[in-house]
Amino acid sequence: MDWSKTKTIFIIVFSLLNVFLYSLYVNRYNEDQDVEKVGEASLEERLEDENITVKGLPAKNEKISYISGQIKHFKPADSKKFDNQHYDMTNGSMRTVKFEKPILLRNIKDATSFAEFMQKYVYEGETYKLWRIDEEKREATFFQQIDNRVIYFNENARITLHWNKDLAVTGYEQTMFESLDAFGEKSKGFTASEAIKVLYEKGLLKQDSNINKPQLGYYTFAPLIETQVLAPTWHIRVDFADGDEADYFVNAVDGQVIDIQAIENDKELNSNKEVESE
């Protein structure tokens, strides 16, 4: 047997096999891509059929990761640069502030007015974003941000601002994280479009709805005592045809819908029970 020729034949055969397997891989990959495109198109068509509009989708899918944060314990030095304030830090992780002379808000219907107030009168106030204004309760809620991404509904990362009937701020409660860092490896998670698809398939998007600019933020994944792990989470606000609106949250790692309203209601119920038992 001519081993030289045999060796050459084996090399050629294996080369052809590699080319064949690679062509199979490329064809399968292209088929999968086509299936995904068809799926996306069909979702777009269904949304269009039901007159559900989506605006402001992110241009690209960024790599995401969990983050971990240390709960901040406030110190007297944190309040040194502020005048006209009485503060209480008995709880340590919550800073309760009362103004000796209430500070007039320029316009309670204007987010810019609140942003100006936060930057001027609140410790690291520029790192918080306005979430909601409740004119009936005369209070506004702010959530802490990291890299312009909001930490949603975390008791350790919010500010509640109070004002009187004269529209002057009387005080606020503040909690915050410090040392917020990426936790684990970064990877591509659910896109905003995929999160919207999850909501659609669960029947949460009504006909004639509007979705504007889905936002990627964080929600509590592991609520430990001093350090917490936060999961990247899509916030999708939906405006319905009847004038109502709803805020939906989808875990950007596993695509699960987070029923934050039910969680918040349970917290409030448990809090009321604790008060009644005292």
PyRosetta script that sets phi, psi and omega in degrees:
from pyrosetta import init, pose_from_sequence

init()
pose = pose_from_sequence("MDWSKTKTIFIIVFSLLNVFLYSLYVNRYNEDQDVEKVGEASLEERLEDENITVKGLPAKNEKISYISGQIKHFKPADSKKFDNQHYDMTNGSMRTVKFEKPILLRNIKDATSFAEFMQKYVYEGETYKLWRIDEEKREATFFQQIDNRVIYFNENARITLHWNKDLAVTGYEQTMFESLDAFGEKSKGFTASEAIKVLYEKGLLKQDSNINKPQLGYYTFAPLIETQVLAPTWHIRVDFADGDEADYFVNAVDGQVIDIQAIENDKELNSNKEVESE")
pose.set_psi(1, 135.7)
pose.set_omega(1, 178.9)
pose.set_phi(2, -86.3)
pose.set_psi(2, 97.6)
pose.set_omega(2, -175.2)
pose.set_phi(3, -65.4)
pose.set_psi(3, -27.4)
pose.set_omega(3, 178.9)
pose.set_phi(4, -65.6)
pose.set_psi(4, -44.5)
pose.set_omega(4, 178.2)
pose.set_phi(5, -67.6)
pose.set_psi(5, -41.4)
pose.set_omega(5, 179.8)
pose.set_phi(6, -60.1)
pose.set_psi(6, -43.3)
pose.set_omega(6, 179.0)
pose.set_phi(7, -60.9)
pose.set_psi(7, -41.8)
pose.set_omega(7, 179.9)
pose.set_phi(8, -63.9)
pose.set_psi(8, -41.7)
pose.set_omega(8, 179.2)
pose.set_phi(9, -61.8)
pose.set_psi(9, -44.8)
pose.set_omega(9, 179.0)
pose.set_phi(10, -60.0)
pose.set_psi(10, -42.1)
pose.set_omega(10, 180.0)
pose.set_phi(11, -62.2)
pose.set_psi(11, -44.4)
pose.set_omega(11, -179.9)
pose.set_phi(12, -64.1)
pose.set_psi(12, -43.8)
pose.set_omega(12, -179.3)
pose.set_phi(13, -61.3)
pose.set_psi(13, -47.2)
pose.set_omega(13, -179.7)
pose.set_phi(14, -65.6)
pose.set_psi(14, -34.3)
pose.set_omega(14, 177.5)
pose.set_phi(15, -65.2)
pose.set_psi(15, -44.6)
pose.set_omega(15, 178.3)
pose.set_phi(16, -63.6)
pose.set_psi(16, -39.2)
pose.set_omega(16, 179.1)
pose.set_phi(17, -63.1)
pose.set_psi(17, -42.7)
pose.set_omega(17, 178.4)
pose.set_phi(18, -62.2)
pose.set_psi(18, -42.0)
pose.set_omega(18, 178.5)
pose.set_phi(19, -63.5)
pose.set_psi(19, -41.7)
pose.set_omega(19, -179.8)
pose.set_phi(20, -63.4)
pose.set_psi(20, -46.7)
pose.set_omega(20, -179.7)
pose.set_phi(21, -64.5)
pose.set_psi(21, -38.6)
pose.set_omega(21, 178.7)
pose.set_phi(22, -65.0)
pose.set_psi(22, -39.9)
pose.set_omega(22, 178.9)
pose.set_phi(23, -65.0)
pose.set_psi(23, -37.3)
pose.set_omega(23, 176.0)
pose.set_phi(24, -62.0)
pose.set_psi(24, -44.1)
pose.set_omega(24, 179.5)
pose.set_phi(25, -60.5)
pose.set_psi(25, -46.5)
pose.set_omega(25, -179.0)
pose.set_phi(26, -62.6)
pose.set_psi(26, -43.7)
pose.set_omega(26, 179.6)
pose.set_phi(27, -62.7)
pose.set_psi(27, -43.9)
pose.set_omega(27, 179.9)
pose.set_phi(28, -63.8)
pose.set_psi(28, -42.0)
pose.set_omega(28, 178.9)
pose.set_phi(29, -60.9)
pose.set_psi(29, -45.6)
pose.set_omega(29, -179.5)
pose.set_phi(30, -64.8)
pose.set_psi(30, -36.9)
pose.set_omega(30, 177.2)
pose.set_phi(31, -63.0)
pose.set_psi(31, -43.4)
pose.set_omega(31, 179.0)
pose.set_phi(32, -62.3)
pose.set_psi(32, -41.0)
pose.set_omega(32, 178.7)
pose.set_phi(33, -63.2)
pose.set_psi(33, -40.3)
pose.set_omega(33, 179.3)
pose.set_phi(34, -65.1)
pose.set_psi(34, -39.4)
pose.set_omega(34, 178.3)
pose.set_phi(35, -62.5)
pose.set_psi(35, -43.7)
pose.set_omega(35, 179.1)
pose.set_phi(36, -61.4)
pose.set_psi(36, -42.5)
pose.set_omega(36, -179.0)
pose.set_phi(37, -64.5)
pose.set_psi(37, -41.3)
pose.set_omega(37, 177.9)
pose.set_phi(38, -62.9)
pose.set_psi(38, -42.4)
pose.set_omega(38, 179.1)
pose.set_phi(39, -60.6)
pose.set_psi(39, -43.9)
pose.set_omega(39, 179.9)
pose.set_phi(40, -65.0)
pose.set_psi(40, -41.5)
pose.set_omega(40, -179.6)
pose.set_phi(41, -63.6)
pose.set_psi(41, -41.1)
pose.set_omega(41, -179.1)
pose.set_phi(42, -65.4)
pose.set_psi(42, -35.4)
pose.set_omega(42, 176.4)
pose.set_phi(43, -65.9)
pose.set_psi(43, -43.9)
pose.set_omega(43, 178.3)
pose.set_phi(44, -59.5)
pose.set_psi(44, -40.8)
pose.set_omega(44, 179.7)
pose.set_phi(45, -65.1)
pose.set_psi(45, -41.8)
pose.set_omega(45, 179.4)
pose.set_phi(46, -65.5)
pose.set_psi(46, -40.7)
pose.set_omega(46, 177.2)
pose.set_phi(47, -63.1)
pose.set_psi(47, -41.2)
pose.set_omega(47, 180.0)
pose.set_phi(48, -65.4)
pose.set_psi(48, -40.4)
pose.set_omega(48, 179.0)
pose.set_phi(49, -60.7)
pose.set_psi(49, -33.8)
pose.set_omega(49, -178.7)
pose.set_phi(50, -97.8)
pose.set_psi(50, 10.1)
pose.set_omega(50, 177.6)
pose.set_phi(51, 56.3)
pose.set_psi(51, 43.4)
pose.set_omega(51, 175.4)
pose.set_phi(52, -100.7)
pose.set_psi(52, 115.2)
pose.set_omega(52, -176.4)
pose.set_phi(53, -99.5)
pose.set_psi(53, 142.2)
pose.set_omega(53, 178.5)
pose.set_phi(54, -126.8)
pose.set_psi(54, 125.2)
pose.set_omega(54, 179.7)
pose.set_phi(55, -128.3)
pose.set_psi(55, 153.0)
pose.set_omega(55, 172.7)
pose.set_phi(56, 73.2)
pose.set_psi(56, 32.0)
pose.set_omega(56, 175.8)
pose.set_phi(57, -66.8)
pose.set_psi(57, 141.5)
pose.set_omega(57, 177.9)
pose.set_phi(58, -57.5)
pose.set_psi(58, 143.2)
pose.set_omega(58, -176.2)
pose.set_phi(59, -70.2)
pose.set_psi(59, -29.0)
pose.set_omega(59, -178.1)
pose.set_phi(60, -141.3)
pose.set_psi(60, 159.8)
pose.set_omega(60, 179.5)
pose.set_phi(61, -94.6)
pose.set_psi(61, 105.8)
pose.set_omega(61, -178.2)
pose.set_phi(62, -80.6)
pose.set_psi(62, 153.3)
pose.set_omega(62, 173.6)
pose.set_phi(63, -73.6)
pose.set_psi(63, 141.3)
pose.set_omega(63, -174.4)
pose.set_phi(64, -127.1)
pose.set_psi(64, 164.6)
pose.set_omega(64, 175.5)
pose.set_phi(65, -154.6)
pose.set_psi(65, 164.8)
pose.set_omega(65, 170.9)
pose.set_phi(66, -70.0)
pose.set_psi(66, 158.7)
pose.set_omega(66, 172.1)
pose.set_phi(67, -128.5)
pose.set_psi(67, 153.2)
pose.set_omega(67, 175.7)
pose.set_phi(68, -117.6)
pose.set_psi(68, 144.9)
pose.set_omega(68, -178.4)
pose.set_phi(69, -137.0)
pose.set_psi(69, 141.6)
pose.set_omega(69, 177.1)
pose.set_phi(70, -93.5)
pose.set_psi(70, 130.2)
pose.set_omega(70, 178.3)
pose.set_phi(71, -68.5)
pose.set_psi(71, 128.0)
pose.set_omega(71, -177.5)
pose.set_phi(72, -79.1)
pose.set_psi(72, 137.6)
pose.set_omega(72, 171.3)
pose.set_phi(73, -108.4)
pose.set_psi(73, 113.4)
pose.set_omega(73, -174.3)
pose.set_phi(74, -68.7)
pose.set_psi(74, 150.5)
pose.set_omega(74, 177.9)
pose.set_phi(75, -125.2)
pose.set_psi(75, 158.2)
pose.set_omega(75, 178.0)
pose.set_phi(76, -54.2)
pose.set_psi(76, -32.3)
pose.set_omega(76, -179.1)
pose.set_phi(77, -62.6)
pose.set_psi(77, -24.4)
pose.set_omega(77, 179.8)
pose.set_phi(78, -67.8)
pose.set_psi(78, -17.4)
pose.set_omega(78, -177.4)
pose.set_phi(79, -108.4)
pose.set_psi(79, 2.8)
pose.set_omega(79, -172.6)
pose.set_phi(80, -60.1)
pose.set_psi(80, -39.3)
pose.set_omega(80, -172.9)
pose.set_phi(81, -81.8)
pose.set_psi(81, -1.2)
pose.set_omega(81, -177.4)
pose.set_phi(82, -104.7)
pose.set_psi(82, 128.1)
pose.set_omega(82, 173.9)
pose.set_phi(83, -95.3)
pose.set_psi(83, 171.3)
pose.set_omega(83, 172.4)
pose.set_phi(84, 63.7)
pose.set_psi(84, 26.0)
pose.set_omega(84, -177.7)
pose.set_phi(85, -131.8)
pose.set_psi(85, 134.5)
pose.set_omega(85, 165.9)
pose.set_phi(86, -105.6)
pose.set_psi(86, 129.5)
pose.set_omega(86, -177.9)
pose.set_phi(87, -126.5)
pose.set_psi(87, 151.9)
pose.set_omega(87, 178.6)
pose.set_phi(88, -128.0)
pose.set_psi(88, 125.7)
pose.set_omega(88, 179.0)
pose.set_phi(89, -124.8)
pose.set_psi(89, 34.8)
pose.set_omega(89, -179.0)
pose.set_phi(90, -57.2)
pose.set_psi(90, -39.6)
pose.set_omega(90, -178.3)
pose.set_phi(91, -74.7)
pose.set_psi(91, -17.7)
pose.set_omega(91, 179.4)
pose.set_phi(92, 84.2)
pose.set_psi(92, -60.4)
pose.set_omega(92, -177.0)
pose.set_phi(93, -88.6)
pose.set_psi(93, -4.0)
pose.set_omega(93, 175.7)
pose.set_phi(94, -123.0)
pose.set_psi(94, 132.4)
pose.set_omega(94, 178.8)
pose.set_phi(95, -107.4)
pose.set_psi(95, 113.8)
pose.set_omega(95, 179.7)
pose.set_phi(96, -103.9)
pose.set_psi(96, 122.7)
pose.set_omega(96, -173.8)
pose.set_phi(97, -120.6)
pose.set_psi(97, 135.4)
pose.set_omega(97, 172.0)
pose.set_phi(98, -122.0)
pose.set_psi(98, 133.2)
pose.set_omega(98, 177.9)
pose.set_phi(99, -85.8)
pose.set_psi(99, 131.9)
pose.set_omega(99, 176.8)
pose.set_phi(100, -60.7)
pose.set_psi(100, -41.8)
pose.set_omega(100, 175.2)
pose.set_phi(101, -124.0)
pose.set_psi(101, 113.9)
pose.set_omega(101, -178.5)
pose.set_phi(102, -52.8)
pose.set_psi(102, 145.1)
pose.set_omega(102, -175.6)
pose.set_phi(103, -106.3)
pose.set_psi(103, 123.5)
pose.set_omega(103, -175.2)
pose.set_phi(104, -68.8)
pose.set_psi(104, 133.5)
pose.set_omega(104, 173.8)
pose.set_phi(105, -86.6)
pose.set_psi(105, 140.1)
pose.set_omega(105, -178.1)
pose.set_phi(106, -68.0)
pose.set_psi(106, -41.4)
pose.set_omega(106, -178.2)
pose.set_phi(107, -163.1)
pose.set_psi(107, 112.9)
pose.set_omega(107, -176.2)
pose.set_phi(108, -74.3)
pose.set_psi(108, -8.9)
pose.set_omega(108, 178.1)
pose.set_phi(109, -95.6)
pose.set_psi(109, 1.5)
pose.set_omega(109, -174.3)
pose.set_phi(110, -116.2)
pose.set_psi(110, 119.9)
pose.set_omega(110, -179.2)
pose.set_phi(111, -62.5)
pose.set_psi(111, -31.7)
pose.set_omega(111, 179.8)
pose.set_phi(112, -63.4)
pose.set_psi(112, -36.8)
pose.set_omega(112, 178.7)
pose.set_phi(113, -61.7)
pose.set_psi(113, -42.0)
pose.set_omega(113, 178.1)
pose.set_phi(114, -68.4)
pose.set_psi(114, -39.7)
pose.set_omega(114, 179.9)
pose.set_phi(115, -61.5)
pose.set_psi(115, -40.4)
pose.set_omega(115, 178.1)
pose.set_phi(116, -63.4)
pose.set_psi(116, -43.3)
pose.set_omega(116, 179.6)
pose.set_phi(117, -62.7)
pose.set_psi(117, -47.4)
pose.set_omega(117, -177.5)
pose.set_phi(118, -60.1)
pose.set_psi(118, -42.3)
pose.set_omega(118, -178.2)
pose.set_phi(119, -66.9)
pose.set_psi(119, -32.2)
pose.set_omega(119, -174.1)
pose.set_phi(120, -89.5)
pose.set_psi(120, -34.6)
pose.set_omega(120, -169.0)
pose.set_phi(121, -119.2)
pose.set_psi(121, -1.8)
pose.set_omega(121, -174.7)
pose.set_phi(122, -122.0)
pose.set_psi(122, 137.3)
pose.set_omega(122, 178.1)
pose.set_phi(123, -58.6)
pose.set_psi(123, 119.2)
pose.set_omega(123, -177.4)
pose.set_phi(124, 50.4)
pose.set_psi(124, 37.2)
pose.set_omega(124, -177.4)
pose.set_phi(125, -61.8)
pose.set_psi(125, -24.6)
pose.set_omega(125, -179.0)
pose.set_phi(126, -70.5)
pose.set_psi(126, -12.3)
pose.set_omega(126, 179.8)
pose.set_phi(127, -90.1)
pose.set_psi(127, 5.3)
pose.set_omega(127, 178.8)
pose.set_phi(128, -110.9)
pose.set_psi(128, 150.8)
pose.set_omega(128, 179.0)
pose.set_phi(129, -121.9)
pose.set_psi(129, 137.6)
pose.set_omega(129, 179.1)
pose.set_phi(130, -63.6)
pose.set_psi(130, 128.8)
pose.set_omega(130, 177.5)
pose.set_phi(131, -103.1)
pose.set_psi(131, -51.7)
pose.set_omega(131, -175.3)
pose.set_phi(132, -152.1)
pose.set_psi(132, 144.4)
pose.set_omega(132, 174.4)
pose.set_phi(133, -111.4)
pose.set_psi(133, 124.1)
pose.set_omega(133, 177.7)
pose.set_phi(134, -113.1)
pose.set_psi(134, 97.3)
pose.set_omega(134, -176.4)
pose.set_phi(135, -68.6)
pose.set_psi(135, -30.6)
pose.set_omega(135, 180.0)
pose.set_phi(136, -66.5)
pose.set_psi(136, -45.3)
pose.set_omega(136, 178.3)
pose.set_phi(137, -82.9)
pose.set_psi(137, -9.4)
pose.set_omega(137, -176.6)
pose.set_phi(138, 56.2)
pose.set_psi(138, 54.4)
pose.set_omega(138, 177.2)
pose.set_phi(139, -149.6)
pose.set_psi(139, 154.4)
pose.set_omega(139, 177.2)
pose.set_phi(140, -128.2)
pose.set_psi(140, 142.2)
pose.set_omega(140, -178.8)
pose.set_phi(141, -110.8)
pose.set_psi(141, 134.4)
pose.set_omega(141, 178.6)
pose.set_phi(142, -123.9)
pose.set_psi(142, 143.4)
pose.set_omega(142, 175.9)
pose.set_phi(143, -113.4)
pose.set_psi(143, 142.1)
pose.set_omega(143, 178.3)
pose.set_phi(144, -68.2)
pose.set_psi(144, 151.8)
pose.set_omega(144, 178.6)
pose.set_phi(145, -121.7)
pose.set_psi(145, 155.3)
pose.set_omega(145, 168.0)
pose.set_phi(146, -133.4)
pose.set_psi(146, 124.0)
pose.set_omega(146, -177.6)
pose.set_phi(147, 52.0)
pose.set_psi(147, 42.9)
pose.set_omega(147, 178.8)
pose.set_phi(148, 65.3)
pose.set_psi(148, 18.9)
pose.set_omega(148, 174.9)
pose.set_phi(149, -113.9)
pose.set_psi(149, 130.1)
pose.set_omega(149, -172.2)
pose.set_phi(150, -80.3)
pose.set_psi(150, 140.1)
pose.set_omega(150, 171.5)
pose.set_phi(151, -94.8)
pose.set_psi(151, 107.1)
pose.set_omega(151, -170.4)
pose.set_phi(152, -83.8)
pose.set_psi(152, 133.0)
pose.set_omega(152, 168.7)
pose.set_phi(153, 48.9)
pose.set_psi(153, 48.8)
pose.set_omega(153, 174.9)
pose.set_phi(154, -111.5)
pose.set_psi(154, 125.4)
pose.set_omega(154, -176.6)
pose.set_phi(155, -61.8)
pose.set_psi(155, -18.9)
pose.set_omega(155, -177.7)
pose.set_phi(156, -101.3)
pose.set_psi(156, 16.3)
pose.set_omega(156, -177.2)
pose.set_phi(157, -150.8)
pose.set_psi(157, 52.2)
pose.set_omega(157, -178.1)
pose.set_phi(158, -149.1)
pose.set_psi(158, 164.3)
pose.set_omega(158, 173.5)
pose.set_phi(159, -132.7)
pose.set_psi(159, 135.2)
pose.set_omega(159, 172.8)
pose.set_phi(160, -116.2)
pose.set_psi(160, 119.2)
pose.set_omega(160, -175.4)
pose.set_phi(161, -102.6)
pose.set_psi(161, 138.1)
pose.set_omega(161, -178.7)
pose.set_phi(162, -121.9)
pose.set_psi(162, 142.7)
pose.set_omega(162, 174.6)
pose.set_phi(163, -135.4)
pose.set_psi(163, 163.5)
pose.set_omega(163, -177.6)
pose.set_phi(164, -96.7)
pose.set_psi(164, -174.8)
pose.set_omega(164, -177.0)
pose.set_phi(165, -66.4)
pose.set_psi(165, -17.3)
pose.set_omega(165, 177.9)
pose.set_phi(166, -90.0)
pose.set_psi(166, 8.4)
pose.set_omega(166, 179.4)
pose.set_phi(167, 64.6)
pose.set_psi(167, 34.4)
pose.set_omega(167, 176.5)
pose.set_phi(168, -113.5)
pose.set_psi(168, 132.1)
pose.set_omega(168, -177.4)
pose.set_phi(169, -69.2)
pose.set_psi(169, 127.0)
pose.set_omega(169, -179.6)
pose.set_phi(170, -98.0)
pose.set_psi(170, -22.5)
pose.set_omega(170, -179.8)
pose.set_phi(171, 169.7)
pose.set_psi(171, -175.6)
pose.set_omega(171, 180.0)
pose.set_phi(172, -162.5)
pose.set_psi(172, 162.5)
pose.set_omega(172, 171.5)
pose.set_phi(173, -115.0)
pose.set_psi(173, 139.4)
pose.set_omega(173, -175.7)
pose.set_phi(174, -134.5)
pose.set_psi(174, 134.5)
pose.set_omega(174, 168.4)
pose.set_phi(175, -132.3)
pose.set_psi(175, 157.2)
pose.set_omega(175, 179.3)
pose.set_phi(176, -162.5)
pose.set_psi(176, 158.4)
pose.set_omega(176, 171.5)
pose.set_phi(177, -93.9)
pose.set_psi(177, 152.7)
pose.set_omega(177, 167.9)
pose.set_phi(178, -129.1)
pose.set_psi(178, 163.5)
pose.set_omega(178, -179.6)
pose.set_phi(179, 54.9)
pose.set_psi(179, 53.9)
pose.set_omega(179, 175.6)
pose.set_phi(180, -81.6)
pose.set_psi(180, 120.9)
pose.set_omega(180, -175.6)
pose.set_phi(181, -136.5)
pose.set_psi(181, 153.9)
pose.set_omega(181, 176.3)
pose.set_phi(182, -62.3)
pose.set_psi(182, 143.3)
pose.set_omega(182, -175.8)
pose.set_phi(183, -128.4)
pose.set_psi(183, 115.8)
pose.set_omega(183, -178.8)
pose.set_phi(184, 85.0)
pose.set_psi(184, -179.1)
pose.set_omega(184, -176.8)
pose.set_phi(185, -80.5)
pose.set_psi(185, 147.2)
pose.set_omega(185, 175.6)
pose.set_phi(186, -79.8)
pose.set_psi(186, 142.6)
pose.set_omega(186, 178.6)
pose.set_phi(187, -152.4)
pose.set_psi(187, 166.4)
pose.set_omega(187, 177.6)
pose.set_phi(188, -80.1)
pose.set_psi(188, 124.9)
pose.set_omega(188, 179.8)
pose.set_phi(189, -106.3)
pose.set_psi(189, -156.7)
pose.set_omega(189, 177.4)
pose.set_phi(190, -68.0)
pose.set_psi(190, 135.2)
pose.set_omega(190, 175.0)
pose.set_phi(191, -79.9)
pose.set_psi(191, 169.6)
pose.set_omega(191, 176.8)
pose.set_phi(192, -60.9)
pose.set_psi(192, -40.0)
pose.set_omega(192, 178.9)
pose.set_phi(193, -62.4)
pose.set_psi(193, -41.3)
pose.set_omega(193, 179.7)
pose.set_phi(194, -68.1)
pose.set_psi(194, -35.6)
pose.set_omega(194, 177.0)
pose.set_phi(195, -65.7)
pose.set_psi(195, -40.4)
pose.set_omega(195, 177.1)
pose.set_phi(196, -63.9)
pose.set_psi(196, -38.9)
pose.set_omega(196, 178.2)
pose.set_phi(197, -61.4)
pose.set_psi(197, -40.3)
pose.set_omega(197, 177.4)
pose.set_phi(198, -58.6)
pose.set_psi(198, -46.1)
pose.set_omega(198, 179.8)
pose.set_phi(199, -64.0)
pose.set_psi(199, -40.7)
pose.set_omega(199, -179.1)
pose.set_phi(200, -63.5)
pose.set_psi(200, -45.9)
pose.set_omega(200, -177.1)
pose.set_phi(201, -69.3)
pose.set_psi(201, -19.4)
pose.set_omega(201, 175.3)
pose.set_phi(202, -90.9)
pose.set_psi(202, 3.5)
pose.set_omega(202, 177.1)
pose.set_phi(203, 73.8)
pose.set_psi(203, 24.7)
pose.set_omega(203, -176.7)
pose.set_phi(204, -92.4)
pose.set_psi(204, -9.3)
pose.set_omega(204, 179.1)
pose.set_phi(205, -104.1)
pose.set_psi(205, 117.8)
pose.set_omega(205, -178.3)
pose.set_phi(206, -88.3)
pose.set_psi(206, 162.3)
pose.set_omega(206, 177.3)
pose.set_phi(207, -60.4)
pose.set_psi(207, 145.6)
pose.set_omega(207, 178.3)
pose.set_phi(208, 65.5)
pose.set_psi(208, 28.8)
pose.set_omega(208, 178.9)
pose.set_phi(209, -89.4)
pose.set_psi(209, 159.4)
pose.set_omega(209, 176.5)
pose.set_phi(210, -125.5)
pose.set_psi(210, 132.0)
pose.set_omega(210, 175.4)
pose.set_phi(211, -118.3)
pose.set_psi(211, 126.5)
pose.set_omega(211, -177.1)
pose.set_phi(212, -127.8)
pose.set_psi(212, 117.7)
pose.set_omega(212, 172.0)
pose.set_phi(213, 54.8)
pose.set_psi(213, 73.1)
pose.set_omega(213, 173.0)
pose.set_phi(214, -56.1)
pose.set_psi(214, 141.4)
pose.set_omega(214, -175.2)
pose.set_phi(215, -117.7)
pose.set_psi(215, 135.3)
pose.set_omega(215, 175.4)
pose.set_phi(216, -92.6)
pose.set_psi(216, 125.3)
pose.set_omega(216, 178.8)
pose.set_phi(217, -140.1)
pose.set_psi(217, -145.4)
pose.set_omega(217, -178.2)
pose.set_phi(218, -140.5)
pose.set_psi(218, 150.2)
pose.set_omega(218, 173.9)
pose.set_phi(219, -138.3)
pose.set_psi(219, 155.6)
pose.set_omega(219, -175.0)
pose.set_phi(220, -60.7)
pose.set_psi(220, 128.2)
pose.set_omega(220, 176.6)
pose.set_phi(221, -106.7)
pose.set_psi(221, -44.3)
pose.set_omega(221, 179.3)
pose.set_phi(222, -135.7)
pose.set_psi(222, 100.2)
pose.set_omega(222, -178.2)
pose.set_phi(223, -82.7)
pose.set_psi(223, 83.9)
pose.set_omega(223, 177.7)
pose.set_phi(224, -83.4)
pose.set_psi(224, 178.3)
pose.set_omega(224, -172.7)
pose.set_phi(225, -69.5)
pose.set_psi(225, -55.5)
pose.set_omega(225, -176.3)
pose.set_phi(226, -107.2)
pose.set_psi(226, -29.7)
pose.set_omega(226, 179.5)
pose.set_phi(227, -119.6)
pose.set_psi(227, 138.4)
pose.set_omega(227, 179.3)
pose.set_phi(228, -124.7)
pose.set_psi(228, 148.5)
pose.set_omega(228, 175.1)
pose.set_phi(229, -104.8)
pose.set_psi(229, 130.7)
pose.set_omega(229, -176.8)
pose.set_phi(230, -115.3)
pose.set_psi(230, 137.4)
pose.set_omega(230, -178.8)
pose.set_phi(231, -99.3)
pose.set_psi(231, 139.0)
pose.set_omega(231, 174.6)
pose.set_phi(232, -60.4)
pose.set_psi(232, 133.4)
pose.set_omega(232, -170.3)
pose.set_phi(233, -142.3)
pose.set_psi(233, 134.5)
pose.set_omega(233, 175.0)
pose.set_phi(234, -84.3)
pose.set_psi(234, 130.1)
pose.set_omega(234, 171.3)
pose.set_phi(235, -103.2)
pose.set_psi(235, 121.2)
pose.set_omega(235, -178.5)
pose.set_phi(236, -124.3)
pose.set_psi(236, 111.2)
pose.set_omega(236, 178.7)
pose.set_phi(237, -94.6)
pose.set_psi(237, 128.7)
pose.set_omega(237, -177.3)
pose.set_phi(238, -115.9)
pose.set_psi(238, 126.2)
pose.set_omega(238, 174.5)
pose.set_phi(239, -99.3)
pose.set_psi(239, 121.9)
pose.set_omega(239, -177.8)
pose.set_phi(240, -91.9)
pose.set_psi(240, 162.4)
pose.set_omega(240, -176.0)
pose.set_phi(241, -64.5)
pose.set_psi(241, -27.3)
pose.set_omega(241, -178.0)
pose.set_phi(242, -83.2)
pose.set_psi(242, 3.7)
pose.set_omega(242, 178.5)
pose.set_phi(243, 97.9)
pose.set_psi(243, -13.4)
pose.set_omega(243, 176.9)
pose.set_phi(244, -75.3)
pose.set_psi(244, 165.0)
pose.set_omega(244, 175.3)
pose.set_phi(245, -140.6)
pose.set_psi(245, 158.3)
pose.set_omega(245, 179.1)
pose.set_phi(246, -141.3)
pose.set_psi(246, 144.2)
pose.set_omega(246, 176.3)
pose.set_phi(247, -108.0)
pose.set_psi(247, 120.7)
pose.set_omega(247, 178.4)
pose.set_phi(248, -113.4)
pose.set_psi(248, 148.7)
pose.set_omega(248, -178.2)
pose.set_phi(249, -130.7)
pose.set_psi(249, 128.1)
pose.set_omega(249, -178.1)
pose.set_phi(250, -125.2)
pose.set_psi(250, 124.2)
pose.set_omega(250, 177.3)
pose.set_phi(251, -60.4)
pose.set_psi(251, 122.0)
pose.set_omega(251, -174.9)
pose.set_phi(252, -77.8)
pose.set_psi(252, -4.9)
pose.set_omega(252, 178.6)
pose.set_phi(253, -94.7)
pose.set_psi(253, -48.5)
pose.set_omega(253, -175.7)
pose.set_phi(254, -113.3)
pose.set_psi(254, -3.8)
pose.set_omega(254, 176.7)
pose.set_phi(255, 77.2)
pose.set_psi(255, 13.0)
pose.set_omega(255, 179.2)
pose.set_phi(256, -80.1)
pose.set_psi(256, 138.0)
pose.set_omega(256, 175.1)
pose.set_phi(257, -79.0)
pose.set_psi(257, 128.8)
pose.set_omega(257, -179.5)
pose.set_phi(258, -98.4)
pose.set_psi(258, 117.8)
pose.set_omega(258, 179.8)
pose.set_phi(259, -84.8)
pose.set_psi(259, 77.9)
pose.set_omega(259, -175.3)
pose.set_phi(260, -64.5)
pose.set_psi(260, -36.8)
pose.set_omega(260, -178.4)
pose.set_phi(261, -61.1)
pose.set_psi(261, -42.6)
pose.set_omega(261, 178.2)
pose.set_phi(262, -64.8)
pose.set_psi(262, -40.3)
pose.set_omega(262, 178.6)
pose.set_phi(263, -63.0)
pose.set_psi(263, -44.6)
pose.set_omega(263, 179.6)
pose.set_phi(264, -65.3)
pose.set_psi(264, -38.5)
pose.set_omega(264, 178.2)
pose.set_phi(265, -63.7)
pose.set_psi(265, -40.5)
pose.set_omega(265, 177.9)
pose.set_phi(266, -63.8)
pose.set_psi(266, -40.7)
pose.set_omega(266, 178.3)
pose.set_phi(267, -61.6)
pose.set_psi(267, -44.2)
pose.set_omega(267, -178.8)
pose.set_phi(268, -65.5)
pose.set_psi(268, -40.0)
pose.set_omega(268, 178.8)
pose.set_phi(269, -63.3)
pose.set_psi(269, -45.8)
pose.set_omega(269, 179.2)
pose.set_phi(270, -64.6)
pose.set_psi(270, -36.9)
pose.set_omega(270, 178.3)
pose.set_phi(271, -64.2)
pose.set_psi(271, -42.0)
pose.set_omega(271, 178.7)
pose.set_phi(272, -65.0)
pose.set_psi(272, -37.3)
pose.set_omega(272, 178.5)
pose.set_phi(273, -64.9)
pose.set_psi(273, -39.8)
pose.set_omega(273, 178.8)
pose.set_phi(274, -63.9)
pose.set_psi(274, -40.5)
pose.set_omega(274, 179.2)
pose.set_phi(275, -64.6)
pose.set_psi(275, -41.9)
pose.set_omega(275, -179.2)
pose.set_phi(276, -65.9)
pose.set_psi(276, -32.6)
pose.set_omega(276, -177.2)
pose.set_phi(277, -79.1)
pose.set_psi(277, -14.8)
pose.set_omega(277, -178.8)
pose.set_phi(278, -75.7)
pose.dump_pdb("model.pdb")
